């Protein structure tokens, strides 16, 4: 005999109704709500945040002006040094020590450049080779300094 099973679907969950969910809403009639003054639109600074921002902008403008002035001073000093160096180079263009240094630097740069290119073309230019050449250039510079000091005693530079 077949018996009919009557099964029921599970009950649908119900939403529990409480007044707790509306207790956090702001009451518009409460005294903590403030209104703006009637002359609000005519005020140049309307909020504290705006006033603070304007103060910061003024500070930034002042600092930028100071930096511009300092940069102008540095630029003027550099220009003066440049002119002084040009003048000194013109005056000492016929000094044999200065000419010897210029020729020595040009020859050294040419030899190193050609040598570096040849090493590069053969795939032999490594960090160790470059470091060794830099050491040689440093030694050349030190030697040149002392030799130049000796010859500057014989042929003093013109100021």
C-alpha positions, 0 to 999 in steps of 0.5 A: 500500500502506498502511503502519501507523504506530505512534506512541507517546505521549510518556513521562510525566515521572518524579519524581526521588527524592532525600533532599534534601527531608527534610534541612530537617525538624527533628529532635525529638530535637535539643537546640535544642528546649526545654521549658517549666518545670513551674511554667509554668501558675502564672506570671503572665507566661508570655512575654517578649512578654507582659511587653513588652506589659504594660510598654507598657500600663503606660506608656500608662496612666501617660501617659493619667493625666498627660493627664487631669490636664493636661486637668483643669487646662486645663478649670479654667483655662478655667472660671476665665477664663469666670467672670472674663469673665462677672464683667467683662461684668456689671460693665461692662454699663452702660459706654457703650463696651461697649454701643456695641460690642455694638450695632455688632457686632449691626448689622454682622452683621445688615446683612452677613447680609441683604446676603449672603442677597440676593446669594445669592438673585440668584446673585451671591454669589461668593468675591470678594464674600465676600473683599471683605466680610471685608476691610470687616469687618477694617477695621471691627474695626481702626477699632472697636478704636482708637475704643474705646481712645479712649473707654475713656480717658473711660469706663474699664472696671471690673475 
